[in-house]
Amino acid sequence: MAENVRPRTRTQEGIVVTSAMNKSIVVSVKRKIRHPRYNKYVSVSKRFMAHDEDNTAAVGDRVIIAEARPLSRAKRWRLRTVLERAVQDSPNVKELGEASEASEIE
């Protein structure tokens, strides 16, 4: 093995739960494990704090995070890519916006 080759970093795929902080996001990663006694599959989720340098991720986005050196007390991960953007235009939001515009006209 060459000396200058870096080892492959661990990655996780999850959904952004919080992006209210500057250059930081919280990603919820879900996985299924088999229960040791009952042999049923159980969903387990864990939240990771990740570094988002350009503040590109928003709540609901599906992202890939990669393990990194410690960046702060809680941050050990970096945002690698945004796989899928969250849907921002829901029909309920449009209806509320149209209702407020109609009340301004009257």
Backbone bond lengths (Angstrom), bond angles and torsions (degrees), N, CA, C in turn:
res aa  C-N    CA-C-N  psi(-1)  N-CA   C-N-CA  omega(-1)  CA-C   N-CA-C  phi
1 M - - - 1.455 - - 1.536 108.91 -
2 A 1.303 115.98 136.17 1.464 120.30 -179.05 1.523 110.26 -71.90
3 E 1.304 116.06 154.38 1.461 120.43 -177.16 1.517 113.22 -74.96
4 N 1.334 118.17 -30.51 1.459 121.51 -175.38 1.520 113.73 -87.14
5 V 1.317 119.04 -1.49 1.460 121.90 -178.92 1.523 108.85 -82.67
6 R 1.341 114.99 127.09 1.464 119.46 178.49 1.517 109.50 -84.83
7 P 1.324 118.52 146.58 1.455 119.77 177.38 1.530 110.65 -68.77
8 R 1.314 116.15 152.81 1.465 120.90 179.59 1.527 109.32 -66.47
9 T 1.332 116.26 134.05 1.463 120.20 -178.81 1.521 110.36 -87.37
10 R 1.308 115.65 151.06 1.466 120.68 176.32 1.511 109.14 -72.55
11 T 1.313 116.94 144.40 1.466 121.43 176.64 1.514 109.20 -128.60
12 Q 1.315 115.40 154.83 1.462 122.84 176.67 1.523 107.97 -135.26
13 E 1.319 116.79 150.50 1.459 121.69 176.47 1.512 107.96 -116.58
14 G 1.347 116.23 132.38 1.450 119.71 -178.80 1.510 112.19 -160.24
15 I 1.321 114.70 -171.68 1.462 121.92 -177.68 1.519 108.72 -115.47
16 V 1.335 115.92 136.39 1.466 121.40 -179.70 1.527 108.47 -70.97
17 V 1.334 115.64 126.04 1.456 122.17 -179.36 1.523 110.41 -98.24
18 T 1.332 116.94 -39.72 1.461 122.25 -177.63 1.522 109.22 -139.70
19 S 1.338 115.22 135.67 1.464 119.62 174.21 1.527 109.85 -135.38
20 A 1.319 117.25 27.58 1.466 121.64 -175.51 1.525 112.66 -75.78
21 M 1.334 117.01 -18.75 1.459 120.22 -178.25 1.521 110.66 -86.20
22 N 1.325 116.68 158.33 1.455 121.21 178.45 1.532 109.22 -79.86
23 K 1.331 116.97 122.95 1.470 124.62 178.04 1.526 113.13 62.82
24 S 1.319 118.41 22.97 1.461 121.71 178.37 1.521 109.72 -140.33
25 I 1.324 115.33 144.69 1.459 121.56 174.08 1.521 108.53 -135.33
26 V 1.325 115.74 159.01 1.455 121.45 173.62 1.524 106.37 -115.60
27 V 1.341 115.74 125.48 1.457 122.35 -175.72 1.521 108.79 -114.79
28 S 1.334 116.29 129.26 1.457 121.78 176.81 1.521 108.18 -96.55
29 V 1.338 115.83 121.81 1.466 122.11 -179.35 1.518 107.56 -110.34
30 K 1.341 115.94 122.39 1.463 120.91 179.64 1.518 109.32 -106.10
31 R 1.349 115.38 142.97 1.453 120.88 175.39 1.518 108.11 -147.39
32 K 1.304 116.09 162.59 1.457 120.86 179.94 1.525 108.84 -111.28
33 I 1.320 115.31 132.65 1.461 120.50 176.43 1.529 108.63 -123.72
34 R 1.313 116.19 154.57 1.455 120.18 177.37 1.517 109.38 -88.58
35 H 1.315 116.73 129.32 1.464 121.01 178.76 1.524 108.61 -66.15
36 P 1.350 117.02 131.75 1.466 119.43 -174.21 1.530 114.49 -63.84
37 R 1.307 117.83 -30.72 1.453 119.71 -176.62 1.527 112.42 -95.78
38 Y 1.338 116.29 -45.42 1.460 120.12 -172.37 1.525 113.56 -94.99
39 N 1.330 117.93 -7.09 1.451 123.47 177.48 1.527 113.91 57.80
40 K 1.297 117.67 21.59 1.458 122.08 173.59 1.518 107.92 -95.05
41 Y 1.320 116.18 154.30 1.461 119.92 178.39 1.517 110.05 -88.21
42 V 1.324 115.70 132.59 1.454 123.24 -176.43 1.520 108.50 -121.27
43 S 1.337 116.88 135.73 1.465 120.68 177.08 1.516 109.71 -81.15
44 V 1.314 115.75 129.36 1.459 122.39 178.92 1.519 107.56 -124.19
45 S 1.325 117.24 134.30 1.462 118.90 178.13 1.523 109.47 -124.37
46 K 1.320 114.56 150.20 1.453 121.19 177.83 1.506 107.98 -138.77
47 R 1.322 116.39 145.26 1.464 121.71 -178.58 1.522 109.45 -105.34
48 F 1.336 115.29 132.23 1.452 122.16 178.08 1.518 108.73 -119.01
49 M 1.323 116.62 138.63 1.453 120.84 173.66 1.524 107.02 -92.61
50 A 1.334 116.10 130.80 1.457 120.67 -175.80 1.523 110.57 -129.23
51 H 1.329 114.96 155.13 1.465 122.19 -179.91 1.522 108.90 -89.38
52 D 1.345 116.47 127.00 1.462 123.02 178.92 1.526 106.85 -122.59
53 E 1.316 117.23 92.63 1.469 122.84 -171.22 1.523 113.21 -57.71
54 D 1.340 117.59 -41.54 1.465 120.54 -174.43 1.522 113.39 -101.28
55 N 1.311 118.52 8.69 1.472 123.15 -177.09 1.528 111.03 52.48
56 T 1.327 117.33 46.06 1.457 121.46 -176.83 1.519 113.23 -86.91
57 A 1.313 118.59 -29.55 1.463 121.60 -175.75 1.524 110.95 -81.31
58 A 1.319 115.38 143.90 1.461 122.17 177.46 1.528 108.56 -123.55
59 V 1.312 116.10 167.13 1.461 120.93 -179.03 1.528 109.23 -61.98
60 G 1.327 115.92 131.79 1.454 121.57 178.72 1.515 114.32 96.63
61 D 1.328 118.56 -11.09 1.467 121.31 179.08 1.523 110.37 -70.50
62 R 1.346 116.62 144.42 1.455 121.89 172.84 1.514 107.50 -92.28
63 V 1.336 117.97 123.54 1.460 121.99 -172.07 1.523 111.46 -131.86
64 I 1.328 114.65 164.34 1.460 121.84 170.49 1.518 106.68 -114.75
65 I 1.340 116.05 129.42 1.459 120.96 176.38 1.522 108.50 -115.13
66 A 1.326 116.35 149.70 1.457 122.24 -178.71 1.514 109.16 -122.02
67 E 1.312 115.63 145.44 1.453 121.19 179.33 1.521 109.91 -66.36
68 A 1.339 116.64 142.58 1.464 121.60 -177.86 1.525 109.12 -141.94
69 R 1.317 114.60 177.54 1.457 118.89 175.45 1.530 108.49 -68.26
70 P 1.321 119.77 162.09 1.461 120.81 178.60 1.533 111.23 -61.80
71 L 1.335 115.62 122.31 1.462 121.38 -179.39 1.521 111.38 -100.24
72 S 1.312 117.26 -24.82 1.464 123.06 175.16 1.525 106.64 -159.60
73 R 1.312 116.26 -169.10 1.460 119.23 -178.76 1.531 111.66 -62.65
74 A 1.325 117.42 -34.86 1.456 120.84 -175.33 1.524 113.88 -109.82
75 K 1.326 118.11 -20.00 1.470 120.51 -173.10 1.531 111.55 -92.25
76 R 1.347 115.05 117.96 1.463 122.37 176.35 1.521 110.73 -127.34
77 W 1.320 118.75 10.44 1.455 123.79 -175.41 1.524 109.90 -133.11
78 R 1.335 116.84 153.98 1.465 123.52 175.61 1.520 109.01 -123.18
79 L 1.329 115.97 146.61 1.456 120.93 174.51 1.521 108.49 -71.63
80 R 1.328 117.01 124.81 1.462 120.67 178.20 1.528 110.27 -95.98
81 T 1.323 118.51 -57.58 1.461 121.41 179.74 1.517 110.77 -146.74
82 V 1.327 115.09 155.82 1.462 121.91 171.86 1.519 105.86 -99.92
83 L 1.325 116.97 115.58 1.461 121.26 -177.32 1.515 112.03 -80.12
84 E 1.328 116.20 -43.29 1.458 120.59 -173.70 1.513 108.69 -147.48
85 R 1.313 115.90 129.60 1.470 121.17 178.28 1.517 110.32 -79.36
86 A 1.326 116.68 149.16 1.457 121.88 176.97 1.519 109.16 -74.98
87 V 1.312 116.23 150.32 1.459 120.59 178.43 1.521 108.00 -77.83
88 Q 1.336 116.56 117.03 1.460 121.35 -176.89 1.529 112.26 -90.91
89 D 1.335 117.04 -28.02 1.462 120.74 -175.86 1.514 110.24 -95.88
90 S 1.319 116.87 90.41 1.457 119.76 175.34 1.524 108.29 -93.63
91 P 1.338 118.93 152.14 1.465 120.73 -177.08 1.519 113.12 -62.03
92 N 1.330 118.56 -31.51 1.465 120.72 -179.46 1.521 111.17 -66.17
93 V 1.319 117.11 -37.82 1.461 120.54 179.87 1.518 110.14 -67.16
94 K 1.340 117.99 -39.79 1.461 121.26 178.69 1.525 111.08 -62.96
95 E 1.348 117.00 -42.50 1.467 120.62 -179.42 1.518 110.50 -63.47
96 L 1.331 117.72 -41.15 1.458 120.23 179.01 1.529 110.89 -64.48
97 G 1.326 116.54 -40.43 1.457 120.66 179.44 1.518 111.86 -64.71
98 E 1.336 117.91 -40.93 1.456 121.58 178.78 1.521 110.79 -66.89
99 A 1.329 117.31 -37.61 1.468 121.20 -179.72 1.536 110.31 -65.86
100 S 1.326 118.26 -39.07 1.454 120.36 -179.11 1.526 110.54 -71.21
101 E 1.339 117.69 -35.12 1.462 120.02 177.24 1.521 110.75 -66.79
102 A 1.327 117.89 -37.85 1.461 121.60 179.93 1.532 110.56 -66.27
103 S 1.321 117.25 -36.15 1.473 119.56 -179.83 1.526 110.92 -71.72
104 E 1.350 117.93 -29.16 1.459 120.56 177.47 1.525 112.10 -70.41
105 I 1.336 116.27 -31.78 1.466 120.32 179.79 1.514 111.32 -70.10
106 E 1.322 117.13 -38.38 1.469 121.45 -178.53 1.472 111.89 -72.44
